[in-house]
Amino acid sequence: MPLKLHRPEKGGNWHYRGTLGGTRLRGTCGTKDKAKASRKTAQIEEDFWKCSFDGPGAALTFAQAAILYRAAEKSERFLEPVEDYWKNTAVKSITAGGIRQAAIVILPNVSNATRNRQVIVPTQAVINHAAASELCNRISVPRYKVETKIKTPANWPWIEAFMAEASPHMGALACFMFLTAARIGEALKVRWSDIDLQSGRVLIRQTKVGKERLAHLPSVLVAAVANIPSNRDPDETVFKYSTPCAARPVWNSAVKRAGLKRLTFHCCRHGFATELLHKGVDPVTIASLGGWADPSLIFKIYGHPMQDDTLANLLIDRNLTKSDFKNPINIMKSNS
């Protein structure tokens, strides 16, 4: 029985209802124009029979797949421009090459790393989420080649020097990112209700991975946060700045006053991983403490060689002194 149109309220939108293949269907056409409603109903019937004969992937659109993705509370970061581009494109017609081309169209004047992160990753994630429900086939999209740049991680002396010249809010923010590995966006969303200074714990909502974690607050960080001028309203953000863009000029001014090498916000998170690696903490533990989903990233991205060319001395059983190196015979005798 084909779908039929009806109007529940005089002057309102047209609705459709009926039974197709034993399945009861009903809903709104979203229009008061009967001609448009008829076309809408015909499309609904066509999509239904496509699903029935060819499987659900035959009629699945990117817009529908994105709705499922959002409903699963996946990360919505960078999703909106991708949705606007693909709209009601059938997922089965979206290819790896098409996604790479979309990255150029959506973001024509950016780096390859940005295209990978803001277009290829979210598009692939939406499609593969639908694939996990057997609504379509999985897709794998080659990333654009990115030149790896060696970033300088922050360390504690840099943070101390920065805090000495920064405002209480900004100094505490730098200290917070370095000692908790919070991303700048995550740090700026922390509210007073998320922090327990007595127990030294803070709830960090990890926007990139869509999870939450409790992080430890070392005593120096507790002191820095406690010294922030605030009425401690539970709904008020701790670090005052609304966005990274609002915080960046203040950050750069403090760096300049302190006479420090200019580092980015992310260098604090970077420094958390690098410094703990150099302290002998294993990457699995670092990933857990800092909210990295994959411990292998700790080595790939945050591992930096220690700037000490005498580390080979650690391979010798006993501690050597400078006098030993002035008289190599002493070393030879000690090893005989």
PyMOL commands that set and color helices and strands:
alter all, ss='L'
color gray80, all
select helices_A, chain A and resi 34-54+56-58+62-71+79-86+91-93+96-106+112-132+156-165+168-180+184-188+192-194+219-226+244-258+266-278+283-290+296-302+311-315+322-326+328-335
alter helices_A, ss='H'
color red, helices_A
select strands_A, chain A and resi 4-6+15-20+23-28+195-196+201-206+211-216
alter strands_A, ss='S'
color yellow, strands_A
deselect
rebuild
show_as cartoon
